[in-house]
Amino acid sequence: MQRCQAHKRRNVLEQLPEQYQPGIDRKLLAAYAMVEHADARRALEQLHKELDRINPSAARSLEEGMEETLTVHKLRVPELLRKSLASTNIIESAFSVAEELCRRVKRWRQGDHRERWAGSALLLAESKFRRLKGYREISKLVSALADHGIKKGLAVQAKTA
């Protein structure tokens, strides 16, 4: 599972006094920009120790789910694709379109009514999608997922998507 690095940064920075935010933000960005998983993890652990002295609440925020923010590093996803997949903005965008469309429904009728509307809304959202940055590298991601023991059926589905 990959957790959103942008949200993690925001959550950590919200805990800090303004005077520390720019420096910590630069260090977070630098850690997430590293290519190797071990280097990024080491940088985040060092930042965690620094935050523990400044603000224990910010340190706990960074620590919570830290490893999940580095999943794209662990899988060695190429840089451009990693930047796209390190944020949940892609899926949040699709869900916001679906939410906006489904908000207009005043009365849900049959049991599958919600599912049909959600499916239609996601199809509408799909029509607004732009090409994913780094999309040419998706085959490398599929291979990495297969190498890490993800079921082959999922890898095949991702390859055809």
Summary of the structure (lengths in Angstrom):
residues: 161
radius of gyration: 19.0
end to end distance: 18.9
largest distance: 56.1
contacts: 427
relative contact order: 0.12
helix: 72%
strand: 0%
